[in-house]
Amino acid sequence: MSAQLGSLPRPEEFDTVAKAVQALVDAHGILPVTAVAERAGKRATRAAGFAATLQRVLNYDQAEVLTLTDNGRSLRLDVPLLRRQFRIGTTDGART
């Protein structure tokens, strides 16, 4: 994930992304875009841009880990796909 964070046009802290992901996990995978931004410490007025940044970080290798739903008003996190893509919960952390 650090490679994705490093390639962003506007740098984002790992902790900010982690807070957003945790908010979505806690909400069973779906939250309004503004709620995700606020829980990550961002202003609601920047929610759309922050959502796009999260998608750039999480949706690599053409995997749709994070998608916009409800006409762009909500974010949906595919938690099982997130775990596979980033090898969360594995002992070696290596990607296959």
C-alpha positions in Angstrom: 0.0 0.0 0.0 2.9 2.3 0.6 3.7 2.3 -3.2 0.1 3.4 -3.9 0.3 6.2 -1.3 3.6 7.3 -2.7 2.3 7.6 -6.3 -0.6 9.9 -5.4 -0.7 13.4 -6.9 -1.7 14.7 -3.5 0.1 12.9 -0.7 -2.1 11.1 1.9 -1.0 9.7 5.3 -1.4 6.0 5.9 -3.2 6.7 9.2 -5.8 8.8 7.3 -6.5 6.0 4.9 -6.5 3.4 7.7 -9.2 5.5 9.6 -11.4 5.6 6.5 -11.1 1.9 5.9 -11.8 1.2 9.6 -14.9 3.4 9.4 -16.2 1.4 6.4 -15.4 -1.9 8.1 -17.2 -0.8 11.3 -20.2 0.1 9.1 -20.3 -3.3 7.4 -18.8 -1.9 4.2 -21.0 1.1 3.3 -21.1 4.7 4.4 -21.9 8.1 2.9 -18.8 9.7 1.3 -19.0 12.6 3.7 -19.1 10.3 6.8 -16.0 8.4 5.6 -14.2 11.7 5.1 -15.2 13.1 8.5 -14.2 9.9 10.3 -10.8 10.1 8.6 -10.3 13.7 9.8 -11.2 15.4 6.5 -13.7 18.2 5.9 -17.0 17.1 4.4 -16.4 19.7 1.6 -13.4 17.6 0.5 -15.2 14.3 0.6 -15.5 13.7 -3.1 -11.7 14.3 -3.7 -10.9 12.1 -0.7 -13.1 9.3 -2.0 -11.2 9.5 -5.3 -7.9 9.3 -3.5 -9.1 6.2 -1.5 -10.1 4.6 -4.8 -6.6 5.2 -6.3 -5.0 3.6 -3.2 -7.3 0.6 -2.8 -8.3 -0.2 -6.4 -5.1 -1.3 -8.0 -4.6 -4.2 -10.3 -8.1 -3.5 -11.6 -9.7 -4.7 -8.4 -12.8 -2.8 -7.3 -12.1 -2.9 -3.6 -13.8 0.5 -3.1 -16.7 1.7 -5.3 -19.0 4.6 -5.3 -22.7 3.8 -5.0 -25.9 5.7 -4.6 -25.1 8.1 -7.5 -21.7 8.9 -5.9 -23.1 9.6 -2.4 -21.8 6.5 -0.7 -18.7 4.3 -0.7 -18.8 0.5 -0.6 -15.8 -1.5 0.6 -15.5 -5.1 -0.5 -13.8 -6.3 2.7 -13.1 -9.9 1.5 -11.4 -8.5 -1.6 -9.5 -5.9 0.5 -8.1 -8.8 2.6 -7.1 -10.7 -0.5 -5.6 -7.7 -2.4 -3.5 -6.6 0.6 -2.9 -10.0 2.1 -4.5 -9.0 5.4 -4.7 -11.8 7.8 -1.9 -13.9 6.2 1.2 -14.9 8.1 3.8 -13.8 5.4 2.2 -10.7 4.0 3.4 -11.6 0.5 1.2 -11.1 -2.6 0.6 -13.9 -4.9 
